[in-house]
Amino acid sequence: MSARIVVSNLDAKRTFTQIIEKEDLPDSIYAKASNFKIRGSSGKVNIALSDLPKFTYVPENRYLNRGGQGFTGSMETLERAYDCWKRGKWSDDPFVESVIPSAWDPTVAPPGQHWMSNFVQYCPPRLADGPWTPAKRDAFGEAVVNKIERYSPGFRDLIVHMEVRTPHEIEQEIGLTEGNIFQGELTIDQLFFNRPFPGYGQYRMPVKNLYMCGSSTHPGGGVSSACGANAAREILIDLKRRNTVPEDDFYDE
């Protein structure tokens, strides 16, 4: 297969250490990619519920469930959860950020039932006591349920089904190296013109006609579609297209 240009949406480490042969890369790029920091730190727990959960000290108002819930505790609790990650363990008292999409759109769950999506910090890609196993994955999920139960007594009784994803599953199923959802750590040495590598912050990579458009490029994760839009603009410039401004597809009504 041949192409005029190639655009990679894989992370920088996977692109330059697994997809492209080392001998096809300029000097130092393989080393830079190998040293690219990409440790995952988050997990995901999707929960099917038989009813909307009720939260302590919150009036029964279904509209409140349309917003997000953050189960954090104190800053010290958050710091202790991060300490667990540094030691290769998941936290028994994690930070959990939840939304219930079915509170807005009832079509995403059976009639009268609901779906809760939980983003969890901190969860390491590799464990200090050995590889991830289904039993360890399920124990991580139980830690999340226990945290929510503290703020919503009876929550466990509403659970119909759970889908638990650690960084291990995220890497195996989606291809995000080490389960890092931002395709690279957002540290100062890997931001702006240094993302993914110094000298390659404009989406053009060291292999001719190879571009990157994923979150391994500026501005990284957390700014939806910005990396791809920026990469598309640079590609259009290189293709000598006159108009490189994206069309505005947002209409006020």
Backbone hydrogen bonds in HBPLUS format (Angstrom, degrees):
<---DONOR---> <-ACCEPTOR-->    atom                        ^
c    i                          cat <-CA-CA->   ^        H-A-AA   ^      H-
h    n   atom  resd res      DA  || num        DHA   H-A  angle D-A-AA Bond
n    s   type  num  typ     dist DA aas  dist angle  dist       angle   num
A0006-VAL N   A0209-ASN O   2.93 MM 203  6.29 162.5  1.96 167.8 170.2     1
A0211-TYR N   A0006-VAL O   2.86 MM 205  6.27 160.0  1.90 159.5 166.2     2
A0008-SER N   A0211-TYR O   2.82 MM 203  6.22 167.9  1.84 153.5 153.1     3
A0213-CYS N   A0008-SER O   3.03 MM 205  6.25 157.3  2.09 152.3 153.4     4
A0015-THR N   A0011-ASP O   2.93 MM   4  6.07 161.7  1.96 156.7 162.8     5
A0016-PHE N   A0012-ALA O   3.10 MM   4  6.14 167.0  2.12 150.4 152.6     6
A0017-THR N   A0013-LYS O   2.97 MM   4  5.76 131.1  2.21 143.6 153.9     7
A0018-GLN N   A0014-ARG O   3.08 MM   4  5.16 143.4  2.21 129.3 134.0     8
A0019-ILE N   A0014-ARG O   3.16 MM   5  6.49 140.2  2.33 158.2 167.7     9
A0020-ILE N   A0015-THR O   3.19 MM   5  6.40 146.0  2.31 150.6 159.3    10
A0024-ASP N   A0021-GLU O   2.97 MM   3  5.41 152.6  2.05 111.7 120.5    11
A0025-LEU N   A0022-LYS O   3.13 MM   3  5.50 164.6  2.15 114.9 118.1    12
A0029-ILE N   A0026-PRO O   3.31 MM   3  5.95 158.0  2.36 129.6 136.1    13
A0032-LYS N   A0028-SER O   2.89 MM   4  6.12 156.0  1.95 149.3 156.3    14
A0033-ALA N   A0029-ILE O   2.86 MM   4  6.08 159.8  1.90 152.4 157.6    15
A0034-SER N   A0030-TYR O   2.87 MM   4  6.05 155.1  1.93 146.3 153.8    16
A0035-ASN N   A0031-ALA O   2.99 MM   4  6.16 142.8  2.13 142.4 151.7    17
A0036-PHE N   A0033-ALA O   3.18 MM   3  5.00 155.6  2.25  97.5 104.9    18
A0185-GLU N   A0037-LYS O   2.86 MM 148  5.69 168.9  1.87 139.1 142.7    19
A0123-CYS N   A0041-SER O   2.86 MM  82  4.87 154.4  1.93 107.9 115.6    20
A0043-GLY N   A0120-VAL O   2.90 MM  77  5.00 154.8  1.96 137.0 145.2    21
A0120-VAL N   A0043-GLY O   2.98 MM  77  5.00 166.7  2.00 145.8 142.7    22
A0044-LYS N   A0165-ARG O   2.79 MM 121  5.04 160.2  1.83 149.8 155.9    23
A0165-ARG N   A0044-LYS O   2.75 MM 121  5.04 157.8  1.79 166.7 167.3    24
A0045-VAL N   A0118-ASN O   2.98 MM  73  5.06 160.0  2.02 142.9 148.8    25
A0118-ASN N   A0045-VAL O   2.96 MM  73  5.06 141.9  2.11 134.7 145.8    26
A0046-ASN N   A0163-GLU O   2.88 MM 117  5.05 158.7  1.92 152.1 153.8    27
A0163-GLU N   A0046-ASN O   2.81 MM 117  5.05 156.2  1.86 153.5 158.8    28
A0047-ILE N   A0116-MET O   2.84 MM  69  5.08 166.0  1.86 153.7 158.2    29
A0116-MET N   A0047-ILE O   2.79 MM  69  5.08 167.9  1.80 153.9 158.2    30
A0048-ALA N   A0161-HIS O   2.84 MM 113  5.10 165.0  1.86 150.4 155.4    31
A0160-VAL N   A0048-ALA O   2.76 MM 112  5.30 177.3  1.76 152.3 151.3    32
A0049-LEU N   A0114-HIS O   2.71 MM  65  4.97 177.1  1.71 147.9 148.6    33
A0114-HIS N   A0049-LEU O   2.90 MM  65  4.97 170.9  1.91 140.6 143.2    34
A0050-SER N   A0158-LEU O   2.83 MM 108  5.16 150.2  1.91 139.6 149.6    35
A0058-VAL N   A0055-PHE O   3.15 MM   3  5.58 152.4  2.23 136.2 134.0    36
A0056-THR N   A0151-TYR O   2.93 MM  95  5.75 163.2  1.96 154.4 159.9    37
A0064-LEU N   A0061-ASN O   2.98 MM   3  5.71 150.2  2.07 121.3 128.6    38
A0065-ASN N   A0062-ARG O   3.24 MM   3  5.53 137.2  2.43 101.6 111.8    39
A0066-ARG N   A0063-TYR O   3.04 MM   3  5.32 158.3  2.09 106.4 113.2    40
A0067-GLY N   A0064-LEU O   3.28 MM   3  5.91 166.8  2.29 114.6 118.5    41
A0069-GLN N   A0098-SER O   2.84 MM  29  5.07 160.8  1.87 143.3 149.4    42
A0098-SER N   A0069-GLN O   2.74 MM  29  5.07 169.7  1.75 157.7 161.1    43
A0071-PHE N   A0096-VAL O   2.70 MM  25  5.04 169.3  1.71 165.8 166.0    44
A0096-VAL N   A0071-PHE O   3.12 MM  25  5.04 164.1  2.15 131.6 136.6    45
A0078-LEU N   A0074-SER O   3.17 MM   4  6.56 154.2  2.24 144.9 151.2    46
A0079-GLU N   A0075-MET O   2.92 MM   4  6.21 154.0  1.99 146.7 154.0    47
A0080-ARG N   A0076-GLU O   2.89 MM   4  6.14 154.3  1.95 149.4 156.0    48
A0081-ALA N   A0077-THR O   3.00 MM   4  6.26 149.2  2.10 144.2 152.6    49
A0082-TYR N   A0078-LEU O   3.08 MM   4  6.38 150.6  2.17 143.7 151.4    50
A0083-ASP N   A0079-GLU O   2.92 MM   4  6.24 147.0  2.03 143.6 153.3    51
A0084-CYS N   A0080-ARG O   3.08 MM   4  6.41 149.1  2.18 144.0 150.8    52
A0085-TRP N   A0081-ALA O   3.29 MM   4  6.67 154.6  2.36 142.5 148.2    53
A0086-LYS N   A0082-TYR O   3.04 MM   4  6.40 155.6  2.10 150.4 156.8    54
A0087-ARG N   A0083-ASP O   3.15 MM   4  6.44 135.7  2.36 141.0 152.3    55
A0087-ARG N   A0084-CYS O   3.05 MM   3  5.16 131.7  2.29  98.2 111.6    56
A0089-LYS N   A0084-CYS O   2.89 MM   5  5.04 157.0  1.95 140.8 141.5    57
A0088-GLY N   A0085-TRP O   2.99 MM   3  5.10 163.1  2.02 110.1 113.2    58
A0128-ALA N   A0088-GLY O   2.96 MM  40  4.67 160.7  2.00 128.2 127.9    59
A0095-PHE N   A0121-GLN O   2.84 MM  26  5.17 155.3  1.90 168.7 173.0    60
A0121-GLN N   A0095-PHE O   2.99 MM  26  5.17 163.9  2.01 150.8 155.5    61
A0097-GLU N   A0119-PHE O   2.86 MM  22  5.09 167.0  1.88 153.9 158.4    62
A0119-PHE N   A0097-GLU O   2.80 MM  22  5.09 172.1  1.81 155.5 156.0    63
A0099-VAL N   A0117-SER O   2.99 MM  18  5.41 150.1  2.08 149.2 158.7    64
A0117-SER N   A0099-VAL O   2.85 MM  18  5.41 162.8  1.88 164.3 169.0    65
A0103-ALA N   A0100-ILE O   2.97 MM   3  5.70 160.2  2.01 123.2 129.3    66
A0104-TRP N   A0101-PRO O   3.00 MM   3  5.56 149.8  2.09 113.5 121.8    67
A0105-ASP N   A0101-PRO O   2.90 MM   4  6.12 170.3  1.91 152.5 155.8    68
A0108-VAL N   A0105-ASP O   3.32 MM   3  6.24 176.7  2.32 128.0 128.5    69
A0109-ALA N   A0106-PRO O   3.48 MM   3  5.97 168.3  2.50 114.4 115.8    70
A0113-GLN N   A0110-PRO O   2.93 MM   3  5.43 162.6  1.96 141.2 143.0    71
A0130-GLY N   A0127-LEU O   3.41 MM   3  5.52 158.0  2.46 111.2 109.5    72
A0137-ARG N   A0133-THR O   2.89 MM   4  6.15 162.4  1.92 158.9 164.6    73
A0138-ASP N   A0134-PRO O   2.93 MM   4  6.13 159.8  1.98 147.4 152.3    74
A0139-ALA N   A0135-ALA O   2.99 MM   4  6.22 147.7  2.09 140.9 150.1    75
A0140-PHE N   A0136-LYS O   2.97 MM   4  6.26 151.3  2.06 148.9 155.9    76
A0141-GLY N   A0137-ARG O   3.06 MM   4  6.45 154.4  2.13 146.2 153.1    77
A0142-GLU N   A0138-ASP O   2.92 MM   4  6.23 148.2  2.02 144.7 153.5    78
A0143-ALA N   A0139-ALA O   3.08 MM   4  6.38 145.2  2.20 142.4 150.9    79
A0143-ALA N   A0140-PHE O   3.15 MM   3  5.18 122.7  2.49  95.2 109.3    80
A0144-VAL N   A0140-PHE O   3.28 MM   4  6.68 145.7  2.41 143.7 152.2    81
A0144-VAL N   A0141-GLY O   3.12 MM   3  5.17 122.7  2.47  95.1 109.1    82
A0145-VAL N   A0141-GLY O   3.05 MM   4  6.43 159.4  2.10 150.5 155.7    83
A0146-ASN N   A0142-GLU O   2.87 MM   4  6.05 161.6  1.90 151.1 156.2    84
A0147-LYS N   A0143-ALA O   3.12 MM   4  6.29 147.7  2.23 136.6 144.5    85
A0148-ILE N   A0144-VAL O   3.09 MM   4  6.44 162.2  2.12 154.0 157.7    86
A0149-GLU N   A0145-VAL O   2.86 MM   4  6.01 160.3  1.90 154.3 160.5    87
A0150-ARG N   A0146-ASN O   3.31 MM   4  6.50 138.4  2.50 138.1 146.2    88
A0151-TYR N   A0148-ILE O   2.94 MM   3  5.46 141.1  2.10 112.5 122.9    89
A0152-SER N   A0148-ILE O   2.88 MM   4  6.02 127.5  2.16 143.8 159.1    90
A0155-PHE N   A0152-SER O   2.94 MM   3  5.54 142.9  2.08 149.0 149.9    91
A0157-ASP N   A0154-GLY O   3.10 MM   3  5.47 130.8  2.36 106.0 118.1    92
A0158-LEU N   A0155-PHE O   2.93 MM   3  5.42 152.6  2.00 114.5 123.1    93
A0159-ILE N   A0156-ARG O   3.21 MM   3  5.51 159.8  2.25 108.8 114.8    94
A0170-ILE N   A0166-THR O   3.03 MM   4  6.29 164.7  2.05 157.8 162.8    95
A0171-GLU N   A0167-PRO O   2.98 MM   4  6.11 154.4  2.05 144.7 149.8    96
A0172-GLN N   A0168-HIS O   3.07 MM   4  6.29 167.9  2.08 150.4 153.9    97
A0173-GLU N   A0169-GLU O   2.82 MM   4  5.79 160.5  1.86 155.5 159.5    98
A0174-ILE N   A0170-ILE O   3.01 MM   4  5.56 152.1  2.09 133.9 141.9    99
A0175-GLY N   A0171-GLU O   2.92 MM   4  4.65 137.6  2.10 116.6 128.2   100
A0179-GLY N   A0176-LEU O   2.78 MM   3  5.03 153.5  1.85 138.1 134.7   101
A0180-ASN N   A0177-THR O   3.18 MM   3  6.16 173.2  2.19 128.8 129.6   102
A0183-GLN N   A0180-ASN O   3.12 MM   3  5.41 164.6  2.14 116.1 117.6   103
A0190-GLN N   A0187-THR O   2.78 MM   3  5.32 161.4  1.82 121.9 128.0   104
A0194-ASN N   A0191-LEU O   2.98 MM   3  5.33 155.8  2.04 135.7 134.7   105
A0195-ARG N   A0192-PHE O   3.18 MM   3  5.72 161.6  2.22 121.3 122.2   106
A0200-TYR N   A0197-PHE O   3.03 MM   3  5.49 159.1  2.07 140.0 140.0   107
A0212-MET N   A0203-TYR O   3.01 MM   9  5.22 147.2  2.12 137.9 147.5   108
A0205-MET N   A0210-LEU O   2.85 MM   5  5.48 168.1  1.86 162.3 159.8   109
A0210-LEU N   A0207-VAL O   3.03 MM   3  5.52 142.6  2.17 147.3 141.0   110
A0217-THR N   A0214-GLY O   3.06 MM   3  5.99 162.2  2.09 124.4 128.4   111
A0220-GLY N   A0217-THR O   2.76 MM   3  5.59 126.6  2.04 139.3 144.1   112
A0226-ALA N   A0223-VAL O   3.19 MM   3  5.82 160.9  2.23 131.7 137.2   113
A0229-ALA N   A0225-SER O   2.93 MM   4  6.08 161.0  1.97 155.8 161.5   114
A0230-ASN N   A0226-ALA O   2.92 MM   4  6.05 162.6  1.95 152.3 156.7   115
A0231-ALA N   A0227-CYS O   2.94 MM   4  6.13 161.2  1.97 149.9 155.5   116
A0232-ALA N   A0228-GLY O   2.90 MM   4  6.03 159.8  1.94 147.4 153.1   117
A0233-ARG N   A0229-ALA O   3.09 MM   4  6.30 151.9  2.17 142.7 149.7   118
A0234-GLU N   A0230-ASN O   3.16 MM   4  6.51 157.0  2.21 149.2 154.4   119
A0235-ILE N   A0231-ALA O   2.96 MM   4  6.22 156.4  2.01 152.9 159.9   120
A0236-LEU N   A0232-ALA O   2.93 MM   4  6.14 160.4  1.97 149.6 154.6   121
A0237-ILE N   A0233-ARG O   3.00 MM   4  6.25 150.8  2.09 144.0 152.2   122
A0238-ASP N   A0234-GLU O   3.01 MM   4  6.29 158.5  2.06 146.1 151.2   123
A0239-LEU N   A0235-ILE O   2.92 MM   4  6.17 135.6  2.11 142.8 155.8   124
A0241-ARG N   A0236-LEU O   2.95 MM   5  5.31 167.2  1.96 162.4 158.4   125
A0240-LYS N   A0237-ILE O   3.01 MM   3  5.10 157.4  2.07 106.9 111.6   126
